[in-house]
Amino acid sequence: MQRHDETHEHDRGLRYDLRSLSRRRALMLLATGAVATTAAACGTDTSGSGSAASGTAGASSTDAAGATGTADGCVAAAPGETAGPYPGDGSNGPNVLIASGIVRSDIRSSFGDSSGTAEGVPATLTITLQDLVDDCSPGEGMAVYVWHCDREGNYSLYSDAAADENYLRGVQVADPDGVVRFTTIFPACYAGRWPHIHFEVFDSLEQAVAGSDARLTSQIALPEDACTEVFDYDSGYARSISNMSNVTLASDNVFGDGWDAELATVAGSPADGMDISITLGVAAKEDNQQSMGAPPSGGPGGPGMPPGGSGGPPPRQQG
């Protein structure tokens, strides 16, 4: 893995635009059809404005967990996004999913032969899953793998400073309410990317720990006010302040085509811990086409790369 530079290429070309537009439009049409069916049966007025970016129709609203939903309680489908070059799921180098100890709720420390602990502002990540294939029922039994960078923007297993660690990676199984919770730290903002958390959803724990066949691969965006509060509070996030001044949600290579269904809600305080929550709609696997983003310019070490990273294979796409 190579190092970030401080530039970011925003023009991803016509092929990416067309692929991204197709994905978002497909989600919009699916959601519009669902709301129209409900309206026909219940007399719901669907004359409001829609949102192609979030995949919702006119009866959309934002729930307490920060997900855009429809009048019948279903949230919009979370769009498929790139896993980035540091997934640790075997698709680009190491596969931590098959390691004993990966199923855990507290992901701040490494496990197995590694012993490091990621420093930073403590955070609780709560993800509520809705199975859109099963009438928006809770995603009970689904397994979620999450990973993200540390306070300095490093990814365990890949970045030079954390190549011997496997912290900030873990798997949990959804309870009867479709909820998984992780104890972690607030991630940094590294050059070229908006602060985010990666995740993969599997239909079962067995599939997750086999390290294959994810039903959904996507990312969670963190709100600007919470990021600013954290970065100003903890000096360990010093580089995040300047990095974040050079990127917006609209310019980000992943969230730039719409982030309504991917934007979390954050409560709490840096002193007491941040509470990150989001409700995610999980569509059928065949509907979760991933947006791969633009490849880094100038070869390895292009924009969108965290600091360091020579400890793994060359990145295939931005993080």
N, C-alpha and C positions, 0 to 999 in steps of 0.2 A: 504494500500500500504506500501511496505517496502523500505529499503534503498539499494542503489547500494553497491557493494564492488568494489575493484579495479582490479578484475580479469575478464577474458573473455574466455569463452569456444568456441573455433573455430571449433572443430570437431562435426558436426551435425549428422553424421551417414549416412548409405547407403540409408535409406528410404527418408531422406530429399534430398540427392543428386539426386536420381532418379526422385523425384517429380519436383525439380528445373530444371533438365536437360530436362524433358519432356515439361515443360512450355516454356523454352527458345527455344527449338528446334521447338516447334509448331509455335511460333512467327516467327522464321526464315523461316520456310517452307511457311507460309502464305505470308510473304514479298517477298520471292523468286518467288513465283507463280505470284504475282502482277507485279513484274518487268519483268518476263519472258513474260507475256501477253503484256505488253507495248512494249517490244523489238520486239515481233512478228509483232505488228501492225505498229511500227515506225522505225524498223531497229536499235534499240538501242543495243550497245555492252554491254553485261553483264558478260564479262570475268574476271572482277576484283575479288578481294578477298572479301568474305562475313564476317559477324560478327554474330555469334550465340548469343552472349550475348545481343546485341542490337536489334536483330530481323530484321536486314537489310541485303540486298543482295549486289551484286557487285557494283551497281551504287550508293552506299550510299555516303552521304556527310553530313557535319555539317552546319546547318543554323545559322543565326545571333542570334537566341534565344536559342541556345545551344542544339538543339535536332538533333539526327541523322535521316536523311531522305533519300528518293530515288529520282531518276532523275525526276519523274513526280510531285514532290512537296509534296508528302505524307511523313509525318514523320513516324518513326517506332512506333508500338504500345507500349504504356507504360505498363510494366508488372504489374500484380497484386501483391501486397505485403501485409504483415501483417499490420493491423491497430495498432498493439501494445496493451499494457495493459491500455493505457490512452486515449481512443478515445473520450469519452464524448458523444457518439452517442447512448447510451442505450444498447450496446452490452456487456459492462463490467462496470456496475454501472450507473452513472448519464447520462441523455440524455439532453444535452444543446440544441440540434436541435429543440426541441419543445418549447423552452423558447422564450418569446417575447423579441426582441432586438438582436437576433442572426444574422439577416440579416443586415450586416454592412460592410463597407470597412475599417474603422480604428479599428483594433482589439487590440490596445495596452492597453486599459483600460477595466475593468470589467463593466458589465451592470446589470440592475435589482437591486437586493438587495445588490450587491457587488460594491465596489468603488475603488479598488486598480488599480494601473497602473504599467505595466511592464517596468522597466528601461532597458536601453541598447542602442546600436548603432542603430539609426533609419534605416529602410529598406522599400523599396517598392517591393512587390512581384507581378509580372505580369505573368499570365498564359494564353497562347493561346491554345485553344482546337481545334483539328481536329476530326471530326466525321468519323472514318474509315469505318463505315457501310454505310455512305452516300457519297461515292466517295471523302473522305477527305475534305468535305465542312466544313466551320467554324461551331463550335459547338454552334451556337446561341440558347439561351434559356436554355442551360444546367446550372445546379447550382453546385458550387464547395464549399465544406466545407474544410477549412484548420485549422490545429492546430499544435503547436510546443511548445517546452520548452522555458523558459525564460533565462535570463542572467546567472542565477545560476544553470540551468539545471532542474528546477522544472516545473512540469506540473500543471496548474490550475485544480481544482476540485479533485486532487489526492494527490500530494506531500504535506507533512506536512506544509511547509512554504507557500503554495498557495492553500490549501484545501478550503478556503472560497472565492476564486476568480474564475472568469471564463474568464480571459483575454487570449489573444492570441488564440482565437477561433472565427470563423466567417464564414458567407456564402455570396457569391455573385453570381449573374446571368450573364452569358456570353452575351456580346453585339453582334450586327450583325457580327462583325469580329471574334467572338468566344473568346473574351478577358475578363478576370476578373482581377481586381487589388485590392490589399490589402496594407494598411499601417500598418507596424508592426515593430518589432525589429529583429536584427540578432540573431538567436538561438545559444545557447551554445553547447559545446561538453561535454557530460557527459560520465562517465566511461563506456567503452565497446561499444560505438556506434559512428559512424562517424556523423558529424553535418548534420542534415536533417530536412525536413518539411513534415508532414503528410498531405494527402488530400484524399477526396472522391468526385467522380463525380456522379451526379444524372441527370436523363433525364429532370427534371423540378424542379422548386422551390417547387412546391407542394409536390413532393416526398422527397425533402431534409428536409423541415420543419416537415414532418411526422416522420422523423428520421428512415427511413427504405428504403430498396431496392436500395442501391447504385449500380451503373453500374460498377464503377471502384474504388478500394481502393488501394492506392499506396503511394510512398514516393519520395521526391525530395532530391537529394544529392547536397551539396554545395562544390564548388571547394576549394582546399587546400590553394591556395594563398590568396583568399579572407578571408578565416577563419583565417589564420595566421595574416593578416593585422588587422582584427577586434580585435582579442584576444590580440595582442600586444598593441593596442591603448587604450583600455578601461580596467582599472584595475578590474572592476566588473566581467570580464571574466577570472580572474586569474587561476581558476581551469581548465579551458578549455585548457590551454597551456599544462599542464602535461597530461591531459586526452587524448588529441589528439596525443601526442607522443607515445601512447600505442595502437593506432588503425590506420588502413589504409583502403582505399576503398576496397582493395582486401581481407582484413581480416574481414571486417564488416559482420555481420550475415545476413544483408538484401542485400547489394550491392555487396557482394563478388562474386556472380555468373554473374555479368555484370551490368554496370551502364550507358552505352552510352545513353539510352533513358530516363534516370532519372537525368542526371547531368545538373544543371542549369548554366547559364552564369551570372556573377556578374560584374557590373561596379560601378563607383562612388568611394567614399572615406568614411572612418569612420567619418570624421569631417562633411561632407556634407550629408551623407546618402548613403547606398548601394542600388543599383538597381539590384534585382534578377529577372531573366526572363527565361522562358522555354516554349517550344511548346510541347504539349502532344498529342499523337495519342490515341484516345479512341475507343477501339474495342468493339464488342458486349459483353454483360455481360457474356455470357456463355464461352467466350474466355479468361476471366480475372481471371483464377484460381489463388488464393492467395498462395504465399509462406509463410508459417507460421513461419519459422525460428525455432531456437532451443529453448526449454523451459529453463528458468534460472536454473542453477545447484544449488544444495543445498537448494532447497525450496525457499520460498519468500525471496527477497533481493539478488538474484543471479546477475550475470553480466548483463550489459545492462540495469540497472535500474537507473533512476535519483535519486538524493539525497532526502531522505524522502519518504513518500508515504504511511503512515499507515492510510490515511483517506478514503480508499476505499477497494473494494474486492481484494483478492489476484490476482496478475497478472497472465495472462494465457500464455503470450509469451513476447519476448523482444520488447522494444519500438522502 
